[in-house]
Amino acid sequence: MNRKYDDLLPSPDPVSHRLRLISANWKMNLNHLEAIALVQKLYHLLRPEDFRYAEISIHPPFTSLRSLQLSFEADRMPFTLGAQNVSDQASGAFTGEVSAQMLAKLGVGYVIVGHSERRRLFGETSEEVARKAIAVQGTGMHPIVCIGESNDERRAGQTLEVLTHQLDPILSTYPAKDLDGVVIAYEPIWAIGTGESAEPEVVEETGMAIRHLLTERVGAETASRIRLQYGGSVNPGNAHEFMSLGDIDGLLVGGASLDADTFAMLVKSC
């Protein structure tokens, strides 16, 4: 398939003027050979208009980053390379950690920070997430900052309180001039990997509340440029409805991104 790369760059949404972003979070799945095969198939399944509609970032495990970087470059695939995590330290005796500088040298564009699995399973605090986001920003990449409430917190009516607590360290420490480069991914914990996605009305209400919070903290102009994603059991059957919401600029997709046919169908449905 012969495509001119420049013709496949995404255009901003004509209403919000924000660039849409659909991100594939593969979590701890697929070795580097499986990763190459998936993106090659995905590239040929997607249409030029799909790439023009949204930027598509692929977030494989660390072990596949270099392989995908080379594949994207060699085959002129207009995907953006993403990472799933990063250290808040620049270098040093931190066995097993990966720094933002290392990721940037691999051509990574987006880094997920603060995913609920990192917060819940590895004890990451909102302050640590903020430090990671700043480390990402310092190397020219963009953080995708995940926030979300548990089922108990939702039932107790604490959603906005929880999201505010998670965002406060970012908004108070992140360089103000670069805040419009942050992507905020609203991922209600109770919807991640459960097959139970949030109702569009709930996502719309929460998106408006987040945008209002941002407006109060950083001003209307900056808040209007910050992109919001939704994540949590997103699939080809509900993706379009979420992308139709005024304050939602993209999707953070988990399980549905592990199969090229399913993920291509999801992107096409938007």
C-alpha positions as CSV (number, residue, x, y, z in Angstrom):
1,M,0.0,0.0,0.0
2,N,1.6,3.3,-1.1
3,R,0.6,6.2,1.0
4,K,2.1,9.7,1.2
5,Y,2.9,10.2,4.9
6,D,2.1,13.9,5.0
7,D,-1.4,13.2,3.8
8,L,-2.1,11.0,6.8
9,L,-1.5,13.6,9.5
10,P,-4.5,14.3,11.8
11,S,-6.4,17.5,11.7
12,P,-7.8,19.3,14.8
13,D,-11.5,18.9,15.6
14,P,-13.3,21.7,13.8
15,V,-15.4,22.7,16.9
16,S,-13.0,22.3,19.8
17,H,-9.8,22.9,17.7
18,R,-8.1,20.2,19.8
19,L,-6.3,17.3,18.2
20,R,-8.0,14.0,18.8
21,L,-5.9,11.2,20.3
22,I,-6.7,7.5,20.4
23,S,-4.2,5.5,22.5
24,A,-3.6,1.8,22.6
25,N,-2.4,0.6,26.0
26,W,-1.2,-2.9,25.6
27,K,-0.2,-3.3,29.3
28,M,2.0,-6.4,29.8
29,N,1.0,-8.2,26.6
30,L,2.7,-9.1,23.3
31,N,6.4,-9.8,22.7
32,H,8.3,-7.7,20.2
33,L,7.6,-10.0,17.3
34,E,3.9,-10.0,18.0
35,A,4.0,-6.3,18.4
36,I,5.5,-5.8,15.0
37,A,3.0,-8.1,13.4
38,L,0.0,-6.3,15.0
39,V,1.0,-2.8,13.9
40,Q,1.8,-3.9,10.4
41,K,-1.7,-5.5,10.1
42,L,-3.3,-2.5,11.8
43,Y,-1.7,-0.1,9.4
44,H,-3.1,-1.9,6.4
45,L,-6.5,-2.2,7.9
46,L,-6.9,1.5,8.6
47,R,-7.9,4.0,5.9
48,P,-6.3,7.3,5.2
49,E,-9.3,9.1,6.7
50,D,-8.8,7.2,10.0
51,F,-5.3,8.7,10.4
52,R,-6.6,12.1,9.4
53,Y,-9.3,11.9,12.0
54,A,-7.1,11.2,15.1
55,E,-3.6,10.8,16.2
56,I,-3.1,7.1,17.1
57,S,-0.5,6.3,19.8
58,I,0.7,2.8,20.4
59,H,1.9,2.0,24.0
60,P,3.7,-1.4,24.0
61,P,5.8,-2.9,26.9
62,F,9.3,-1.4,27.2
63,T,10.7,-4.4,25.4
64,S,9.0,-3.6,22.1
65,L,9.6,0.2,21.9
66,R,12.8,-0.1,19.8
67,S,11.2,-2.7,17.5
68,L,8.2,-0.5,16.9
69,Q,10.2,2.6,16.5
70,L,12.2,1.0,13.6
71,S,9.0,-0.4,12.1
72,F,7.2,3.0,12.1
73,E,10.2,4.7,10.6
74,A,11.0,2.0,8.0
75,D,7.4,1.6,6.7
76,R,6.4,5.2,7.2
77,M,3.6,4.3,9.5
78,P,2.0,7.5,11.0
79,F,1.5,6.0,14.4
80,T,2.9,7.8,17.4
81,L,5.0,5.7,19.8
82,G,4.0,5.7,23.4
83,A,5.2,4.3,26.7
84,Q,3.2,2.9,29.6
85,N,5.2,4.2,32.5
86,V,8.4,6.1,33.4
87,S,10.6,6.9,36.4
88,D,10.5,10.3,38.0
89,Q,14.3,10.1,38.3
90,A,16.7,11.2,35.5
91,S,19.4,8.5,36.2
92,G,21.1,6.6,38.9
93,A,21.0,3.4,41.0
94,F,17.3,2.6,40.3
95,T,17.4,-1.0,39.2
96,G,14.7,-1.9,36.7
97,E,13.5,1.7,36.1
98,V,13.4,3.6,32.8
99,S,14.0,7.3,32.6
100,A,12.2,9.9,30.5
101,Q,15.5,10.7,28.6
102,M,15.7,7.0,27.6
103,L,12.2,7.1,26.2
104,A,12.7,10.3,24.4
105,K,15.7,8.9,22.6
106,L,13.5,6.1,21.3
107,G,11.1,8.6,19.7
108,V,8.4,8.2,22.2
109,G,5.7,11.0,22.0
110,Y,3.3,10.1,24.9
111,V,3.9,8.5,28.2
112,I,1.0,7.2,30.4
113,V,1.5,8.2,34.1
114,G,-0.7,7.4,37.0
115,H,-2.7,4.5,35.6
116,S,-5.0,3.1,38.2
117,E,-3.1,-0.2,38.1
118,R,0.1,1.7,38.9
119,R,-1.6,3.5,41.8
120,R,-3.4,0.4,43.1
121,L,-0.8,-2.3,42.6
122,F,2.4,-0.4,43.0
123,G,1.3,2.3,45.5
124,E,2.0,5.3,43.3
125,T,0.8,8.5,44.9
126,S,-0.6,11.6,43.1
127,E,2.5,13.5,44.1
128,E,4.7,10.8,42.4
129,V,2.5,10.9,39.3
130,A,3.1,14.6,39.1
131,R,6.8,14.2,39.3
132,K,6.6,11.6,36.5
133,A,4.6,14.0,34.4
134,I,7.1,16.8,34.9
135,A,10.0,14.4,34.0
136,V,8.1,13.5,30.8
137,Q,7.5,17.2,30.0
138,G,11.2,18.0,30.5
139,T,12.2,15.9,27.6
140,G,9.6,17.2,25.1
141,M,7.2,14.3,25.4
142,H,3.6,14.6,26.5
143,P,2.2,12.9,29.7
144,I,-1.2,11.1,29.6
145,V,-2.3,11.6,33.2
146,C,-4.8,9.0,34.3
147,I,-7.4,9.8,36.9
148,G,-10.4,7.9,38.1
149,E,-12.6,6.9,41.1
150,S,-13.4,3.5,42.5
151,N,-16.9,2.1,42.6
152,D,-17.2,2.8,46.4
153,E,-16.1,6.4,45.8
154,R,-18.6,6.8,42.9
155,R,-21.5,5.4,45.1
156,A,-20.5,7.8,47.8
157,G,-20.7,10.8,45.4
158,Q,-17.0,11.5,45.8
159,T,-16.0,11.4,42.1
160,L,-15.1,15.1,41.7
161,E,-13.4,15.1,45.1
162,V,-11.2,12.2,44.1
163,L,-10.4,13.6,40.7
164,T,-9.5,16.9,42.2
165,H,-7.2,15.3,44.7
166,Q,-5.5,13.4,41.9
167,L,-5.1,16.5,39.6
168,D,-4.1,19.0,42.3
169,P,-0.4,18.0,42.4
170,I,-0.1,18.3,38.6
171,L,-1.8,21.7,38.4
172,S,0.2,23.1,41.3
173,T,3.7,21.9,40.1
174,Y,3.6,21.4,36.4
175,P,5.1,24.3,34.3
176,A,2.1,26.5,33.6
177,K,3.2,27.4,30.1
178,D,3.2,23.7,29.1
179,L,-0.1,22.6,30.7
180,D,-1.8,22.6,27.4
181,G,0.4,19.7,26.4
182,V,-0.9,17.5,29.1
183,V,-3.5,14.9,28.2
184,I,-5.9,13.8,31.0
185,A,-7.4,10.4,30.7
186,Y,-10.5,9.8,32.8
187,E,-10.6,6.1,33.6
188,P,-13.2,5.2,36.2
189,I,-11.5,2.3,38.1
190,W,-14.8,0.3,38.1
191,A,-14.9,0.3,34.3
192,I,-11.3,-0.8,33.5
193,G,-11.2,-4.4,32.2
194,T,-14.6,-5.2,33.6
195,G,-16.6,-4.9,30.3
196,E,-18.8,-2.3,32.1
197,S,-18.1,1.0,30.5
198,A,-19.5,4.2,32.0
199,E,-22.6,5.6,30.5
200,P,-22.0,8.4,28.0
201,E,-24.1,10.7,30.1
202,V,-21.8,10.1,33.1
203,V,-18.7,10.6,31.0
204,E,-20.1,13.8,29.6
205,E,-21.0,15.1,33.0
206,T,-17.6,14.2,34.4
207,G,-15.8,15.7,31.4
208,M,-17.6,19.0,31.9
209,A,-16.7,18.9,35.6
210,I,-13.0,18.3,34.8
211,R,-13.0,21.1,32.3
212,H,-14.6,23.4,34.8
213,L,-12.0,22.5,37.4
214,L,-9.2,23.2,34.9
215,T,-10.8,26.5,34.0
216,E,-10.9,27.5,37.7
217,R,-7.3,26.5,38.3
218,V,-5.4,27.4,35.1
219,G,-7.8,29.8,33.2
220,A,-10.3,29.3,30.4
221,E,-7.8,29.7,27.6
222,T,-5.4,27.0,28.8
223,A,-8.2,24.7,30.0
224,S,-9.8,24.9,26.5
225,R,-6.6,23.4,25.0
226,I,-6.1,20.5,27.4
227,R,-7.2,17.2,25.9
228,L,-9.4,14.8,27.7
229,Q,-9.6,11.1,27.0
230,Y,-12.0,8.5,28.2
231,G,-10.9,4.9,29.1
232,G,-12.6,1.9,30.6
233,S,-14.0,-1.0,28.6
234,V,-14.0,1.0,25.3
235,N,-14.9,-1.2,22.3
236,P,-16.1,-0.8,18.7
237,G,-19.7,-0.7,19.9
238,N,-19.3,2.4,22.1
239,A,-16.3,4.3,20.9
240,H,-18.3,6.6,18.5
241,E,-20.6,7.6,21.3
242,F,-17.8,8.6,23.6
243,M,-16.0,10.5,20.8
244,S,-19.2,12.4,20.1
245,L,-19.1,14.0,23.6
246,G,-18.1,17.7,23.5
247,D,-15.4,17.5,26.2
248,I,-13.9,14.2,25.2
249,D,-11.0,14.4,22.7
250,G,-9.9,10.8,22.6
251,L,-9.9,7.3,24.0
252,L,-7.4,5.2,26.0
253,V,-8.1,1.7,24.9
254,G,-6.9,-1.5,26.7
255,G,-8.1,-5.0,25.8
256,A,-9.7,-3.9,22.5
257,S,-6.3,-2.7,21.2
258,L,-4.6,-6.1,21.5
259,D,-6.3,-7.4,18.3
260,A,-5.7,-5.5,15.0
261,D,-9.1,-6.3,13.6
262,T,-10.9,-5.1,16.7
263,F,-8.9,-2.0,17.2
264,A,-9.2,-1.0,13.5
265,M,-12.9,-1.5,13.8
266,L,-13.0,0.7,16.9
267,V,-11.0,3.5,15.2
268,K,-13.1,3.3,12.0
269,S,-16.3,3.5,14.1
270,C,-15.3,6.9,15.4
